[in-house]
Amino acid sequence: MIGNATVADALMDRLVHNSHRIELGGESMRKLAQSDHLE
């Protein structure tokens, strides 16, 4: 997609630099939704 590795690296640096990490706990919503459909 991006041919130049240096440009791709710089782009990722800018995206990650301004990001926030959110850790979630508990049961997966996908598992809960799937179990509702099976019943």
VOGU-176800 format. One record per residue: residue number from 1; residue in one letter; z, y, x of N, C-alpha, C in turn; chain. Coordinates in nm, 2 decimals. Example, Ala and Ser with C-alpha at 12.3 -4.5 7.8 and 13.67 -1.06 7.14 Angstrom:
pos,code,nup,nnorth,neast,caup,canorth,caeast,cup,cnorth,ceast,unit
1,a,0.78,-0.57,1.32,0.78,-0.45,1.23,0.78,-0.33,1.32,A .
2,s,0.71,-0.22,1.28,0.71,-0.11,1.37,0.79,0.00,1.29,A .
END
This chain:
pos,code,nup,nnorth,neast,caup,canorth,caeast,cup,cnorth,ceast,unit
1,m,0.00,-0.12,0.08,0.00,0.00,0.00,0.00,0.13,0.09,A .
2,i,0.10,0.14,0.18,0.10,0.25,0.27,0.06,0.19,0.41,A .
3,g,-0.06,0.23,0.46,-0.11,0.17,0.58,-0.04,0.20,0.71,A .
4,n,0.03,0.32,0.71,0.09,0.36,0.84,0.24,0.32,0.83,A .
5,a,0.29,0.24,0.92,0.43,0.20,0.92,0.52,0.32,0.94,A .
6,t,0.49,0.41,1.02,0.57,0.53,1.05,0.59,0.61,0.92,A .
7,v,0.48,0.63,0.85,0.49,0.71,0.72,0.57,0.63,0.62,A .
8,a,0.56,0.50,0.61,0.63,0.42,0.52,0.78,0.42,0.55,A .
9,d,0.82,0.42,0.68,0.95,0.43,0.73,1.02,0.56,0.69,A .
10,a,0.94,0.67,0.71,0.99,0.80,0.68,1.01,0.82,0.53,A .
11,l,0.92,0.76,0.45,0.93,0.77,0.31,1.06,0.70,0.26,A .
12,m,1.08,0.58,0.31,1.20,0.50,0.28,1.33,0.57,0.32,A .
13,d,1.33,0.63,0.44,1.45,0.71,0.48,1.48,0.82,0.39,A .
14,r,1.38,0.89,0.34,1.41,1.00,0.24,1.46,0.95,0.11,A .
15,l,1.41,0.84,0.06,1.45,0.78,-0.07,1.59,0.73,-0.06,A .
16,v,1.62,0.66,0.05,1.76,0.60,0.06,1.86,0.70,0.10,A .
17,h,1.83,0.81,0.17,1.92,0.91,0.21,1.99,0.98,0.08,A .
18,n,1.91,1.00,-0.02,1.96,1.06,-0.14,2.00,0.97,-0.25,A .
19,s,2.02,0.84,-0.22,2.05,0.75,-0.33,2.20,0.72,-0.34,A .
20,h,2.24,0.66,-0.45,2.38,0.63,-0.47,2.38,0.48,-0.50,A .
21,r,2.49,0.41,-0.45,2.50,0.26,-0.47,2.60,0.24,-0.58,A .
22,i,2.57,0.17,-0.68,2.66,0.14,-0.80,2.68,-0.01,-0.80,A .
23,e,2.81,-0.05,-0.79,2.84,-0.19,-0.80,2.90,-0.22,-0.93,A .
24,l,2.84,-0.32,-1.00,2.88,-0.36,-1.13,2.96,-0.49,-1.12,A .
25,g,3.05,-0.51,-1.21,3.12,-0.63,-1.22,3.11,-0.70,-1.36,A .
26,g,3.16,-0.82,-1.37,3.16,-0.88,-1.50,3.04,-0.97,-1.51,A .
27,e,3.03,-1.03,-1.63,2.92,-1.12,-1.67,2.79,-1.05,-1.67,A .
28,s,2.68,-1.12,-1.63,2.55,-1.06,-1.64,2.50,-1.04,-1.78,A .
29,m,2.44,-0.93,-1.81,2.39,-0.90,-1.94,2.28,-1.00,-1.98,A .
30,r,2.20,-1.04,-1.88,2.09,-1.13,-1.90,2.15,-1.27,-1.95,A .
31,k,2.26,-1.31,-1.88,2.32,-1.44,-1.92,2.37,-1.43,-2.07,A .
32,l,2.44,-1.32,-2.10,2.50,-1.30,-2.23,2.39,-1.29,-2.34,A .
33,a,2.28,-1.22,-2.31,2.17,-1.21,-2.41,2.10,-1.35,-2.43,A .
34,q,2.09,-1.42,-2.32,2.03,-1.56,-2.33,2.11,-1.65,-2.41,A .
35,s,2.24,-1.65,-2.39,2.33,-1.74,-2.46,2.34,-1.71,-2.61,A .
36,d,2.32,-1.58,-2.64,2.31,-1.54,-2.78,2.19,-1.60,-2.85,A .
37,h,2.08,-1.60,-2.78,1.95,-1.66,-2.84,1.96,-1.81,-2.85,A .
38,l,2.04,-1.87,-2.77,2.04,-2.02,-2.77,2.13,-2.07,-2.89,A .
39,e,2.22,-1.99,-2.93,2.31,-2.04,-3.04,2.25,-2.03,-3.18,A .
END
